[in-house]
């Protein structure tokens, strides 16, 4: 009797306790149930605890849109690509349980959405033309934080994740599609980033692959360059080998080179990197 008095709602409950529990087990949130039953959310949680119902963590509500919340737990070519793309054009909000991607190219966001088994609607900022893919999930956000060290201030303090070598080219392709640029006429390609630690690690990765990168510091960001007609072709061959997902316009830019690799050379006059500001 004591327990019944303790959790008795101040207003008249319009739903049986069994029905409240059933709705929660079917995926309804405590807020939705509280509104339907004319009680508080606290009262709903108390009822669930008293009936030994395991409560879902905050942010893990029954969502309107589908999503594979555990996507970043398993490595694959496409997972590595999307992770790289996230490091360039993605972010997590400190106060919300969500993971977001921003890009002017709608097609690649549609591909990411499909790969992650989501039917979330894309939103476009009419002023900037940028499309947004917002994925509401505490699990997804926590995995990015705990598995890869991502934070809400990623652009300034990102660290390079531990990517298995077999997936490294796909991760780099994803990052390049987000924050990379190719100047075909100048025979150089570049990556941009706001974290010195991340860009230094990226430079080391490219060095190990034999691309002879150069790191330059600017006022508020850093750039890693690779240059030379032959090197650019070798870089393209590496990141697009066994390609799955990719940004079409950047892939097309690399295809301007028509000569076979064996006929290409790196010459100082080939690169206009020194003129890049």
DORO-893069 format. One line per 2 residues: number of its first residue (from 1); their letters; for each residue x, y, z of N, C-alpha, C. Coordinates in Angstrom, 2 decimals. Each point is the difference from the previous one (the first is absolute). Example, Ala and Ser with C-alpha at 12.3 -4.5 7.8 and 13.67 -1.06 7.14 Angstrom:
2
1	as	13.19:-5.69:7.80:-0.89:1.19:0.00:0.90:1.20:0.00; -0.35:1.05:-0.72:0.82:1.19:0.06:-0.77:1.09:0.73
***
This chain:
277
1	xx	0.82:-1.21:0.00:-0.82:1.21:0.00:0.86:1.26:0.00; 1.12:-0.06:0.78:0.88:1.16:0.07:0.52:0.41:-1.36
3	xx	0.38:-0.98:-0.80:0.53:0.29:-1.32:-1.05:0.61:-0.91; -1.24:-0.50:0.13:-1.07:0.52:-0.83:-0.23:1.47:0.30
5	xx	0.06:0.39:1.29:-0.21:1.40:0.37:1.15:0.87:-0.51; 1.22:-0.56:0.05:1.18:0.77:-0.39:-0.02:0.37:-1.47
7	xx	-0.51:-0.92:-0.85:0.02:0.27:-1.42:-1.38:0.36:-0.55; -0.92:0.33:0.87:-1.33:0.39:-0.46:0.07:1.36:-0.67
9	xx	-0.44:0.11:-1.25:0.10:1.29:-0.71:-0.98:1.02:0.57; 0.38:1.28:-0.11:-0.86:1.07:0.50:-1.24:0.16:-0.87
11	xx	0.12:-0.37:-1.27:-1.14:0.10:-0.91:-0.53:-1.39:-0.31; -1.16:-0.07:-0.55:-0.62:-1.29:-0.26:0.65:-0.72:-1.17
13	xx	0.48:-1.21:0.29:0.63:-0.81:-1.04:-1.06:-0.55:-0.93; 0.28:0.08:-1.32:-0.98:-0.43:-1.00:0.41:-1.29:-0.70
15	xx	0.98:-0.72:0.56:0.48:-1.23:-0.63:0.41:-1.01:1.07; -0.31:-1.26:-0.24:0.39:-1.04:0.93:1.52:-0.16:0.01
17	xx	0.54:-0.42:1.13:1.44:-0.17:0.11:0.54:-1.01:-1.01; -0.75:-1.08:-0.20:0.43:-1.03:-0.96:0.13:0.57:-1.41
19	xx	-0.94:0.91:-0.35:0.05:0.60:-1.34:1.18:0.97:-0.13; 0.34:0.70:1.09:1.14:0.89:-0.02:1.29:-0.79:-0.22
21	xx	0.12:-1.13:0.69:1.18:-0.85:-0.14:0.09:-0.57:-1.40; -1.13:-0.43:-0.54:-0.03:-0.57:-1.34:0.44:1.02:-1.04
23	xx	-0.50:1.23:0.12:0.38:1.05:-0.96:1.50:0.27:0.05; 0.57:0.00:1.20:1.44:0.24:0.13:0.79:-1.12:-0.65
25	xx	-0.44:-1.23:0.22:0.69:-1.15:-0.59:-0.13:-0.04:-1.52; -1.05:0.66:-0.51:-0.18:0.07:-1.45:0.80:1.14:-0.63
27	xx	0.65:0.80:0.85:0.88:1.04:-0.52:-0.43:1.43:0.26; -1.15:0.20:0.62:-0.43:1.36:0.29:0.88:0.62:1.09
29	xx	0.19:1.31:-0.04:0.82:0.68:0.99:-0.81:0.27:1.26; 0.71:0.27:1.09:-0.71:0.32:1.26:-0.80:1.29:-0.16
31	xx	0.48:0.91:-0.84:-0.74:1.24:-0.23:-1.30:-0.27:-0.72; 0.05:-0.83:-1.03:-1.22:-0.33:-0.75:-1.01:-0.72:0.88
33	xx	0.49:-0.92:0.83:-0.89:-0.75:0.88:-0.60:0.91:1.06; 0.83:0.90:0.55:-0.49:0.93:1.02:-1.12:0.88:-0.53
35	xx	0.16:0.48:-1.22:-1.03:0.86:-0.60:-1.28:-0.78:-0.24; 0.15:-1.25:-0.45:-1.19:-0.83:-0.27:-0.70:-0.42:1.27
37	xx	0.77:-0.19:1.08:-0.58:-0.50:1.25:-0.35:1.10:0.98; 0.29:1.27:-0.37:-0.29:1.14:0.86:0.77:-0.06:1.32
39	xx	1.27:-0.38:-0.10:0.87:-0.05:1.18:1.34:0.65:-0.37; 0.90:0.07:0.98:1.32:0.57:-0.26:0.95:-1.08:-0.52
41	xx	1.11:0.44:-0.65:1.01:-0.95:-0.45:0.63:-0.73:1.17; 0.18:0.73:1.11:0.56:-0.62:1.21:-0.86:-1.13:0.51
43	xx	-1.30:0.19:-0.08:-0.93:-1.04:0.45:0.11:-1.24:-0.91; 0.11:0.23:-1.31:0.15:-1.12:-0.94:1.27:-0.79:0.31
45	xx	1.11:0.69:0.21:1.26:-0.69:0.30:-0.08:-0.77:1.31; -0.71:0.56:0.97:-0.16:-0.68:1.28:-0.80:-1.29:-0.16
47	xx	-1.06:0.06:-0.79:-0.81:-1.20:-0.27:0.84:-1.07:-0.68; 0.79:0.40:-0.97:0.83:-0.95:-0.74:1.02:-0.66:0.92
49	xx	0.64:0.81:0.85:1.00:-0.57:0.93:-0.64:-0.97:0.98; -1.19:0.35:0.49:-0.67:-0.86:0.97:-0.44:-1.32:-0.62
51	xx	-0.14:-0.02:-1.32:-0.38:-1.23:-0.69:1.21:-0.64:-0.69; 1.18:0.40:0.44:1.26:-0.61:-0.47:0.20:0.09:-1.51
53	xx	-0.43:1.12:-0.57:0.20:0.23:-1.43:1.32:0.77:-0.18; 0.88:-0.51:-0.82:1.28:0.67:-0.24:-0.22:1.29:-0.78
55	xx	0.47:1.10:0.55:-0.18:1.29:-0.65:1.06:0.23:-1.07; -0.42:0.53:-1.12:0.94:0.35:-1.06:0.76:1.25:0.40
57	xx	1.28:0.14:-0.41:0.76:1.22:0.34:-0.59:1.20:-0.71; 0.20:1.18:0.60:-0.48:1.23:-0.63:0.64:0.13:-1.38
59	xx	-0.79:0.39:-0.97:0.49:0.12:-1.37:-0.24:-1.25:-0.82; -0.41:-1.09:0.68:-0.24:-1.25:-0.73:-1.51:-0.25:-0.08
61	xx	-0.70:1.01:-0.45:-1.45:-0.07:-0.08:-0.45:-0.71:-1.27; -1.27:-0.31:-0.01:-0.58:-0.56:-1.22:-0.03:1.12:-1.05
63	xx	0.75:-0.15:-1.06:0.15:1.07:-0.96:-0.95:-0.17:-1.18; -0.30:1.12:-0.59:-0.86:-0.01:-1.17:0.73:-0.57:-1.20
65	xx	1.33:0.21:-0.03:0.80:-0.44:-1.15:0.89:-1.17:0.39; 0.24:-0.87:-0.97:0.82:-1.18:0.24:1.49:0.35:-0.04
67	xx	0.81:-0.88:0.61:1.44:0.23:0.05:0.70:-1.23:0.57; 1.14:-0.36:-0.59:0.86:-1.02:0.59:0.90:0.69:1.01
69	xx	-0.39:-0.01:1.26:0.72:0.73:1.04:1.41:-0.55:0.25; 0.22:-1.24:-0.34:1.29:-0.64:0.30:0.94:0.01:-1.21
71	xx	-0.27:0.88:-0.94:0.73:0.00:-1.27:1.51:0.12:0.18; 0.44:0.87:0.92:1.44:0.26:0.14:0.73:-1.05:0.85
73	xx	-0.68:-1.04:0.38:0.65:-1.05:0.80:0.75:-1.01:-0.87; -0.31:-0.07:-1.27:0.59:-1.02:-0.88:0.65:0.65:-1.22
75	xx	1.30:-0.31:-0.19:0.72:0.57:-1.14:-0.44:-0.61:-1.32; -0.09:0.84:-1.01:-0.24:-0.42:-1.37:0.51:1.12:-0.88
77	xx	0.08:-0.23:-1.31:0.45:1.05:-0.91:-0.87:1.25:0.12; -1.31:-0.21:-0.01:-0.92:1.14:0.05:-0.02:0.66:1.37
79	xx	0.14:-0.82:1.06:0.05:0.59:1.34:1.20:0.91:0.13; 1.18:-0.45:-0.52:1.21:0.81:0.05:-0.19:1.30:-0.79
81	xx	-0.64:-0.10:-1.16:-0.26:1.19:-0.81:-0.88:0.99:0.77; -1.10:-0.48:0.57:-0.93:0.88:0.71:0.66:0.61:1.23
83	xx	0.84:-0.78:0.69:0.73:0.54:1.15:0.93:1.13:-0.46; 0.72:-0.21:-1.10:0.86:1.05:-0.53:-0.79:1.22:-0.41
85	xx	-1.14:-0.23:-0.63:-0.87:1.11:-0.41:-0.51:0.76:1.22; -0.32:-0.75:1.07:-0.45:0.64:1.24:1.09:0.89:0.58
87	xx	1.25:-0.49:-0.02:1.10:0.82:0.53:0.12:1.32:-0.74; -0.41:0.02:-1.25:0.07:1.23:-0.79:-1.28:0.82:0.13
89	xx	-1.15:-0.60:-0.25:-1.26:0.75:-0.11:-1.06:-0.45:0.99; 0.42:-0.59:1.10:-0.97:-0.44:1.00:0.25:0.67:1.34
91	xx	-0.97:-0.09:0.89:0.17:0.55:1.34:-1.02:-0.61:0.96; 0.34:0.05:1.28:-0.93:-0.40:1.04:-0.24:1.22:0.89
93	xx	-1.24:0.17:0.43:-0.35:1.13:0.86:0.20:-0.41:1.45; 0.57:0.89:0.81:0.28:-0.33:1.39:-1.27:-0.23:0.81
95	xx	-1.08:0.70:-0.34:-1.22:-0.06:0.81:-1.07:-0.91:-0.59; 0.25:-0.62:-1.15:-1.01:-0.83:-0.63:0.57:-1.37:-0.33
97	xx	-0.87:-1.00:-0.02:0.41:-1.37:-0.30:-0.16:-0.23:-1.50; 0.87:0.63:-0.78:-0.13:-0.10:-1.45:1.36:0.08:-0.67
99	xx	0.04:-0.54:-1.22:1.18:0.04:-0.86:-0.45:0.62:-1.31; 0.75:0.99:-0.49:-0.44:0.75:-1.18:1.08:0.07:-1.07
101	xx	-0.45:0.03:-1.24:0.87:0.20:-1.16:-0.52:1.22:-0.75; 0.92:0.80:-0.53:-0.39:1.19:-0.78:0.79:0.01:-1.31
103	xx	-0.71:0.18:-1.11:0.66:-0.01:-1.32:-0.90:0.66:-1.03; 0.61:0.68:-0.97:-0.79:0.59:-1.08:-0.43:-1.06:-1.01
105	xx	0.74:-1.09:-0.04:-0.33:-1.09:-0.93:-1.03:-0.92:0.64; -1.22:0.09:-0.47:-1.10:-0.77:0.58:0.16:-1.49:-0.24
107	xx	0.55:-0.38:-1.16:0.09:-1.40:-0.39:0.81:-0.83:0.99; 1.15:0.54:0.46:0.85:-0.78:0.90:-0.68:-0.18:1.36
109	xx	-0.77:0.99:0.44:-0.73:-0.16:1.25:-1.10:-1.05:-0.13; -0.60:-0.06:-1.16:-1.00:-1.04:-0.25:0.64:-1.38:0.05
111	xx	1.23:-0.12:-0.53:0.71:-1.27:0.04:0.36:-0.39:1.43; 0.45:0.97:0.79:0.33:-0.25:1.40:-1.24:-0.44:0.76
113	xx	-1.09:0.69:-0.25:-1.27:-0.32:0.65:-0.42:-1.44:-0.30; 0.11:-0.38:-1.25:-0.37:-1.36:-0.42:0.92:-1.05:0.62
115	xx	1.31:0.29:-0.01:0.97:-0.94:0.55:-0.22:-0.22:1.49; -0.42:1.05:0.71:-0.24:-0.12:1.44:-1.43:-0.42:0.31
117	xx	-0.71:-0.43:-1.02:-1.35:-0.56:0.14:-0.95:0.99:0.66; 0.09:1.25:-0.44:-0.87:1.04:0.54:-0.92:0.53:-1.08
119	xx	-1.19:0.38:0.42:-0.93:0.67:-0.92:-0.25:1.45:0.45; 0.98:0.53:0.74:-0.08:1.38:0.46:-0.07:0.97:-1.18
121	xx	-0.80:1.02:0.13:-0.17:1.00:-1.05:1.17:1.00:0.07; 0.55:0.37:-1.15:1.04:1.03:-0.05:-0.63:1.38:0.07
123	xx	0.70:0.92:0.66:-0.46:1.38:0.07:1.02:0.89:-0.69; -0.46:1.04:-0.67:0.90:0.91:-0.70:-0.10:1.41:0.58
125	xx	1.17:0.58:0.28:0.05:1.40:0.40:-0.15:0.84:-1.27; -1.09:0.71:-0.11:-0.30:0.73:-1.23:0.99:1.14:-0.25
127	xx	0.62:0.51:1.06:0.95:1.10:-0.16:1.35:-0.49:-0.51; 0.46:-1.13:0.51:1.33:-0.51:-0.37:-0.06:-1.09:-1.07
129	xx	-1.16:-0.63:-0.15:-0.13:-1.11:-0.95:0.52:-1.32:0.54; 0.45:-0.01:1.25:0.56:-1.21:0.61:-1.12:-0.92:0.46
131	xx	0.15:-1.30:-0.28:-0.95:-1.01:0.47:0.48:-0.57:1.33; -0.96:-0.36:0.86:0.31:-0.55:1.31:-0.63:-1.38:0.15
133	xx	0.80:-0.94:0.52:-0.51:-1.31:0.37:0.20:-0.13:1.50; -1.11:0.03:0.76:0.06:-0.09:1.46:-0.50:-1.37:0.44
135	xx	0.87:-0.74:0.68:-0.34:-1.34:0.47:-0.08:0.02:1.52; -1.21:-0.15:0.51:-0.21:0.05:1.45:0.30:-1.34:0.64
137	xx	1.08:-0.07:0.75:0.36:-1.26:0.64:1.10:0.22:1.03; -0.30:-0.34:1.24:1.01:0.05:1.06:1.07:-1.05:-0.24
139	xx	-0.41:-1.18:-0.48:0.93:-1.09:-0.25:1.02:0.40:-1.06; -0.48:0.56:-1.10:0.88:0.42:-1.09:0.98:1.07:0.48
141	xx	-0.50:0.96:0.74:0.84:1.07:0.53:1.04:-0.56:0.96; -0.42:-0.87:0.92:0.93:-0.57:0.98:1.09:-0.82:-0.68
143	xx	-0.35:-0.72:-1.05:1.01:-0.80:-0.71:1.07:0.90:-0.62; -0.42:1.11:-0.59:0.97:0.93:-0.60:0.91:0.59:1.08
145	xx	-0.57:0.25:1.17:0.78:0.57:1.10:0.97:-1.01:0.58; -0.50:-1.19:0.32:0.80:-0.99:0.74:0.87:-0.87:-0.90
147	xx	-0.44:-0.27:-1.22:0.80:-0.84:-0.89:1.05:0.80:-0.76; -0.31:1.29:-0.28:0.89:0.80:-0.86:0.45:1.33:0.61
149	xx	-0.47:0.31:1.19:0.45:1.22:0.67:-0.56:1.28:-0.56; -1.13:-0.07:-0.69:-0.62:1.19:-0.58:-0.61:0.86:1.11
151	xx	0.04:1.30:-0.16:-0.63:0.91:0.95:-0.80:1.05:-0.75; -0.76:0.79:0.75:-0.82:1.05:-0.64:0.88:1.12:-0.56
153	xx	1.25:0.07:0.44:0.93:1.00:-0.55:1.01:-0.67:-0.93; -0.48:-0.97:-0.76:0.83:-0.83:-0.87:0.87:0.82:-0.95
155	xx	-0.53:1.08:-0.53:0.74:0.74:-1.01:1.32:0.56:0.53; 0.09:0.21:1.32:1.20:0.59:0.58:0.92:-1.01:0.68
157	xx	-0.57:-1.08:0.53:0.83:-0.92:0.78:-0.13:-1.45:-0.44; -0.38:-0.23:-1.24:-0.14:-1.37:-0.50:1.35:-0.72:0.02
159	xx	-0.04:-1.28:0.28:1.18:-0.85:-0.10:-0.28:-1.06:-1.06; 1.05:-0.44:-0.67:-0.18:-0.97:-1.08:-0.37:-1.34:0.60
161	xx	-1.10:-0.64:-0.46:-0.43:-1.26:0.59:0.90:-1.16:-0.40; -0.09:-1.07:0.75:0.78:-1.21:-0.28:-0.75:-0.81:-1.05
163	xx	0.35:0.21:-1.26:-0.69:-0.66:-1.12:0.82:-1.19:-0.47; -0.58:-1.20:-0.07:0.73:-1.14:-0.55:0.51:0.30:-1.41
165	xx	1.19:-0.46:-0.31:0.64:0.35:-1.27:-0.85:-0.37:-1.21; -0.74:-1.10:0.09:-0.81:-0.44:-1.14:-1.14:0.96:-0.32
167	xx	-0.35:0.87:0.97:-1.10:0.95:-0.20:0.50:1.44:-0.12; 1.32:0.19:0.05:0.56:1.35:0.06:-0.30:0.81:-1.26
169	xx	0.11:-0.60:-1.17:-0.26:0.75:-1.24:-1.45:0.49:-0.06; -0.92:-0.79:0.54:-1.42:0.39:-0.01:-0.25:1.14:0.98
171	xx	0.67:-0.06:1.17:-0.12:1.10:0.97:0.54:1.30:-0.60; 1.18:-0.08:-0.64:0.61:1.19:-0.60:-0.88:0.53:-1.13
173	xx	-0.59:-0.88:-0.80:-0.91:0.44:-1.07:-1.20:0.75:0.59; -0.53:-0.51:1.11:-1.12:0.67:0.65:0.38:1.37:0.51
175	xx	1.18:0.09:0.63:0.44:1.31:0.50:0.27:0.96:-1.15; 0.61:-0.52:-1.07:0.28:0.85:-1.17:-1.29:0.49:-0.64
177	xx	-1.01:-0.85:-0.07:-1.27:0.43:-0.59:-0.64:1.10:0.83; 0.28:0.01:1.30:-0.55:1.05:0.84:0.86:1.25:0.03
179	xx	1.29:-0.17:0.28:0.88:1.15:0.19:1.24:-0.05:-0.89; -0.13:-0.54:-1.17:1.12:-0.06:-0.93:-0.28:0.78:-1.26
181	xx	1.06:0.30:-0.73:-0.14:0.76:-1.24:1.09:-0.41:-0.98; -0.33:-0.08:-1.28:1.01:-0.29:-1.02:0.08:1.16:-0.97
183	xx	1.22:0.45:-0.21:0.28:1.03:-1.02:0.74:-0.72:-1.12; -0.76:-0.45:-0.98:0.61:-0.83:-1.05:1.00:0.79:-0.84
185	xx	-0.34:1.24:-0.31:0.92:0.80:-0.81:1.31:0.29:0.73; -0.09:0.11:1.33:1.20:0.25:0.78:0.68:-1.28:0.46
187	xx	-0.60:-1.14:-0.30:0.53:-1.32:0.37:0.24:-0.12:1.51; -0.99:0.40:0.78:0.09:-0.27:1.43:-1.40:-0.22:0.57
189	xx	-0.03:-0.74:1.09:-1.23:-0.24:0.74:0.27:0.38:1.45; -1.05:0.40:0.71:0.21:0.44:1.38:-1.15:-0.43:0.90
191	xx	0.33:-0.10:1.29:-0.96:-0.26:1.07:0.04:1.21:0.93; -1.13:0.36:0.57:-0.05:1.10:0.95:-0.57:-0.49:1.32
193	xx	0.48:0.58:1.11:-0.50:-0.37:1.31:0.38:1.03:1.05; -0.72:-0.01:1.10:0.27:0.97:1.07:0.81:-0.55:1.15
195	xx	0.25:-1.31:0.01:0.77:-0.64:1.08:1.40:-0.33:-0.49; 0.99:0.62:0.63:1.39:-0.25:-0.39:0.38:-1.46:0.23
197	xx	-0.44:-0.57:1.12:0.34:-1.39:0.30:-0.54:-0.94:-1.07; -1.24:0.23:-0.41:-0.60:-0.84:-1.03:0.74:0.14:-1.32
199	xx	0.31:1.23:-0.39:0.64:0.23:-1.29:1.44:-0.54:-0.02; 0.69:0.06:1.12:1.34:-0.59:0.08:-0.07:-1.52:-0.16
201	xx	-1.03:-0.61:0.59:-0.18:-1.45:-0.14:-0.35:-0.37:-1.43; -0.85:0.81:-0.62:-0.36:-0.22:-1.40:1.25:0.08:-0.88
203	xx	0.85:0.96:0.26:1.24:0.15:-0.76:0.86:-1.26:0.13; 0.08:-0.56:1.20:0.81:-1.21:0.21:-0.58:-1.19:-0.77
205	xx	-1.32:-0.09:-0.05:-0.64:-1.08:-0.75:0.36:0.10:-1.48; -0.09:1.20:-0.54:0.31:0.21:-1.41:1.49:-0.20:-0.29
207	xx	0.83:0.33:0.96:1.45:-0.22:-0.15:0.30:-1.50:-0.13; -0.65:-0.79:0.85:0.21:-1.45:-0.03:-0.43:-0.61:-1.33
209	xx	-0.94:0.65:-0.65:-0.47:-0.48:-1.30:0.85:0.54:-1.16; 0.98:0.82:0.33:0.93:0.48:-1.02:-0.46:1.21:-0.79
211	xx	-0.92:0.80:0.56:-0.54:1.14:-0.74:0.72:1.32:0.29; 1.01:-0.02:0.87:0.80:1.19:0.30:-0.84:1.24:0.30
213	xx	-0.84:-0.04:1.01:-0.89:1.13:0.31:0.75:1.17:0.65; -0.62:1.17:-0.08:0.52:1.21:0.63:-1.11:0.58:0.88
215	xx	0.34:0.35:1.24:-0.96:0.60:0.92:0.26:1.49:0.10; -1.01:0.81:-0.24:0.13:1.45:0.10:-0.99:0.54:1.03
217	xx	0.44:1.02:0.74:-0.82:0.63:1.03:-0.54:1.34:-0.49; -1.31:0.20:0.19:-0.63:1.27:-0.35:-0.56:0.62:1.28
219	xx	-0.68:1.12:-0.10:-0.46:0.72:1.19:-0.88:-0.86:0.91; -1.01:-0.64:-0.59:-0.95:-0.74:0.83:-0.17:-1.46:-0.42
221	xx	0.88:-0.48:-0.87:-0.11:-1.39:-0.43:1.34:-0.49:-0.53; 0.02:-1.28:-0.33:1.21:-0.63:-0.53:-0.36:-0.71:-1.30
223	xx	1.00:-0.13:-0.87:-0.21:-0.71:-1.27:1.14:-0.99:-0.22; -0.37:-1.17:-0.47:0.98:-1.00:-0.41:-0.11:-0.14:-1.51
225	xx	1.13:0.15:-0.69:0.03:-0.04:-1.46:0.78:-1.22:-0.49; -0.44:-0.53:-1.11:0.82:-0.93:-0.77:0.05:0.57:-1.41
227	xx	1.15:-0.13:-0.66:0.14:0.66:-1.30:0.81:-0.83:-0.97; -0.09:0.38:-1.27:0.69:-0.71:-1.08:-0.98:-0.82:-0.81
229	xx	0.15:0.04:-1.29:-0.94:-0.65:-0.90:-0.09:-1.51:0.26; 1.15:-0.64:0.18:0.01:-1.44:0.24:-0.54:-0.34:1.38
231	xx	0.38:0.79:1.01:-0.45:-0.24:1.38:-1.51:0.12:0.11; -0.57:1.01:-0.66:-1.45:0.19:0.04:-0.71:-1.23:-0.57
233	xx	0.54:-0.52:-1.10:-0.59:-1.20:-0.61:0.11:-1.20:0.95; 1.15:-0.17:0.66:0.19:-1.10:0.93:-0.94:0.12:1.20
235	xx	-0.18:1.22:0.47:-0.93:0.24:1.11:-1.42:-0.37:-0.39; -0.41:0.41:-1.19:-1.34:-0.32:-0.49:-0.19:-1.51:-0.14
237	xx	1.01:-0.66:-0.55:-0.09:-1.45:-0.16:-0.17:-0.69:1.35; 0.66:0.54:1.03:-0.07:-0.60:1.34:-1.37:0.21:0.65
239	xx	-0.50:1.23:0.01:-1.26:0.24:0.72:-1.21:-0.53:-0.75; 0.11:-0.15:-1.33:-1.15:-0.48:-0.76:0.06:-1.49:-0.33
241	xx	1.03:-0.69:0.45:0.06:-1.44:-0.20:-1.10:-0.67:0.81; -0.78:-0.86:-0.63:-1.12:-0.69:0.66:-0.95:0.99:0.65
243	xx	-0.18:1.14:-0.65:-0.86:1.05:0.56:-1.45:-0.48:0.10; -0.63:0.42:1.05:-1.43:-0.24:0.17:-0.70:1.34:-0.13
245	xx	-0.05:0.74:1.12:-0.61:1.32:0.00:1.06:1.05:-0.34; -0.41:1.01:-0.75:0.91:1.09:-0.33:-0.79:1.17:-0.57
247	xx	0.61:1.17:0.07:-0.60:1.21:-0.53:0.32:0.09:-1.49; -1.01:-0.02:-0.81:0.17:-0.11:-1.44:0.84:1.14:-0.58
249	xx	-0.22:1.22:0.42:0.69:1.14:-0.61:1.49:-0.02:0.31; 0.41:-0.51:1.15:1.43:-0.05:0.31:0.67:-1.15:-0.74
251	xx	-0.72:-1.09:-0.13:0.52:-1.12:-0.79:0.21:0.45:-1.44; -0.96:0.76:-0.54:0.09:0.47:-1.39:1.19:0.93:-0.20
253	xx	0.33:0.77:1.04:1.14:0.93:-0.11:1.31:-0.76:-0.21; 0.14:-1.13:0.68:1.21:-0.81:-0.16:0.07:-0.66:-1.38
255	xx	-1.16:-0.20:-0.61:-0.04:-0.69:-1.29:0.44:0.88:-1.16; 0.36:1.24:0.28:0.50:0.88:-1.06:1.37:-0.46:-0.51
257	xx	0.69:-0.75:0.84:1.30:-0.54:-0.43:-0.23:-1.16:-0.96; 0.49:0.14:-1.22:-0.25:-1.01:-1.03:1.19:-0.92:-0.26
259	xx	1.19:0.44:0.39:1.18:-0.84:-0.26:0.09:-1.14:1.01; 0.53:-1.15:-0.43:0.21:-1.11:0.93:1.09:0.34:1.01
261	xx	-0.04:-0.65:1.15:0.92:0.30:1.09:1.46:-0.08:-0.42; 0.36:-1.00:-0.80:1.41:-0.20:-0.36:0.57:1.14:-0.85
263	xx	-0.86:0.83:-0.55:0.48:1.12:-0.82:0.03:1.32:0.78; -0.42:-0.05:1.25:-0.07:1.23:0.79:1.28:0.22:0.79
265	xx	0.34:1.27:0.20:1.16:0.39:0.80:-0.37:1.16:0.90; 0.73:0.09:1.12:-0.14:1.16:0.86:1.08:1.00:-0.37
267	xx	-0.41:1.18:-0.37:0.94:1.06:-0.33:-0.34:1.23:0.82; 1.00:0.78:0.35:-0.24:1.20:0.79:-0.98:0.93:-0.68
269	xx	0.11:0.11:-1.28:-0.89:0.91:-0.73:-1.42:-0.54:-0.09; -0.16:-1.32:0.31:-1.34:-0.59:-0.04:-0.89:0.53:1.12
271	xx	0.63:0.36:1.14:-0.79:0.40:1.16:0.07:1.49:0.26; -1.14:0.61:0.26:-0.07:1.40:0.35:-0.26:0.17:1.50
273	xx	0.45:-1.00:0.76:-0.26:-0.01:1.43:0.59:1.22:0.69; 1.16:0.44:-0.42:0.64:1.13:0.66:-0.80:1.29:-0.13
275	xx	-0.88:0.04:-0.98:-0.84:1.19:-0.18:-1.32:-0.08:0.75; -0.22:-1.15:0.64:-1.27:-0.20:0.71:0.02:0.78:1.31
277	x	-1.05:0.77:0.21:-0.10:0.82:1.22:-1.08:-0.56:0.92
***
